[in-house]
């Protein structure tokens, strides 16, 4: 299994990398769901398909703010931590995709 931080080469600040790693571990710990399953759920449950791009290391999604609110609640993130995490995802999304997300960027490292 690949290191989830492999999908975040452009996030270099150690504090950001620690927070991103915590988030990616939380995603991988969803009961009965792989990362690909979670992306599939988002793609079928949302009004607009949030998947913008994918590569060998990650899925790049543009999601509505409620997705991040749910992560913040689940991970017990402070407002500052949530803002820091979202900014790290936005930077990596833009570096990988070549543009910013239409909504909130979410980069999910593949777990296979």
C-alpha positions in Angstrom: 0.0 0.0 0.0 1.4 3.4 -1.0 2.1 6.1 1.5 -0.8 8.5 1.4 1.6 11.5 1.4 2.9 10.4 -2.0 -0.2 12.1 -3.4 0.9 15.4 -1.8 4.4 16.1 -3.1 3.8 19.9 -3.3 2.7 20.1 0.3 6.0 20.6 2.1 5.2 22.3 5.4 5.7 19.7 8.1 2.5 20.9 10.0 0.5 20.6 6.8 1.9 17.2 6.0 1.1 15.9 9.5 -2.5 17.2 9.2 -2.9 15.7 5.7 -1.5 12.4 6.9 -4.0 12.3 9.7 -6.9 13.1 7.3 -5.7 10.4 4.8 -5.5 7.8 7.6 -9.0 8.8 8.7 -10.3 8.2 5.1 -8.7 4.8 4.9 -10.3 3.9 8.2 -13.9 4.3 7.0 -15.6 1.0 7.9 -16.3 -1.2 4.9 -15.2 1.4 2.3 -12.0 1.7 0.3 -11.0 5.1 -0.9 -12.2 4.1 -4.4 -15.6 3.1 -2.8 -15.9 6.5 -1.1 -15.2 8.3 -4.4 -17.8 6.1 -6.1 -20.3 7.0 -3.4 -19.6 10.7 -3.9 -19.9 10.3 -7.7 -23.3 8.6 -7.4 -24.8 10.5 -4.4 -24.0 14.1 -5.4 -26.0 16.2 -7.9 -22.7 16.9 -9.8 -19.9 14.4 -10.3 -17.1 15.8 -8.1 -14.3 13.8 -9.7 -12.2 16.2 -11.7 -9.2 14.0 -12.4 -7.3 10.9 -11.2 -3.8 9.7 -11.6 -1.7 6.8 -10.3 -1.6 8.2 -6.8 -4.9 10.1 -6.1 -8.4 11.1 -6.9 -8.9 14.9 -7.3 -12.4 16.1 -6.4 -14.2 19.3 -6.2 -16.8 19.0 -3.4 -19.3 21.2 -1.7 -18.4 22.5 1.7 -20.6 19.9 3.6 -18.1 17.2 2.8 -15.4 19.1 4.6 -17.8 19.9 7.5 -18.4 16.1 7.9 -14.6 15.4 7.9 -14.1 18.2 10.5 -16.8 16.7 12.7 -15.5 13.2 12.3 -11.9 14.1 12.9 -12.7 16.6 15.7 -10.8 19.4 13.8 -10.7 23.0 15.1 -11.7 25.7 12.7 -8.0 26.6 12.2 -7.1 22.9 11.5 -9.9 22.6 9.0 -8.8 25.8 7.2 -5.2 24.6 7.1 -6.2 21.2 5.8 -8.4 22.6 3.1 -5.6 25.0 2.0 -3.2 22.1 1.7 -5.6 20.2 -0.4 -6.3 23.2 -2.6 -2.6 23.7 -3.2 -2.0 20.1 -4.2 -5.2 20.0 -6.3 -4.0 23.1 -8.3 -0.4 21.7 -8.6 -1.7 18.4 -9.9 -4.7 19.4 -12.0 -3.4 22.7 -13.2 -6.3 24.8 -12.0 -8.2 25.4 -8.8 -11.3 23.4 -7.9 -14.7 24.9 -8.7 -15.8 24.2 -5.1 -13.6 22.9 -2.3 -10.6 20.8 -3.4 -10.4 17.3 -2.0 -7.4 15.0 -2.8 -7.8 11.4 -1.8 -4.7 9.2 -2.0 -5.4 5.8 -3.5 -5.2 3.0 -1.0 -4.3 0.3 -3.5 
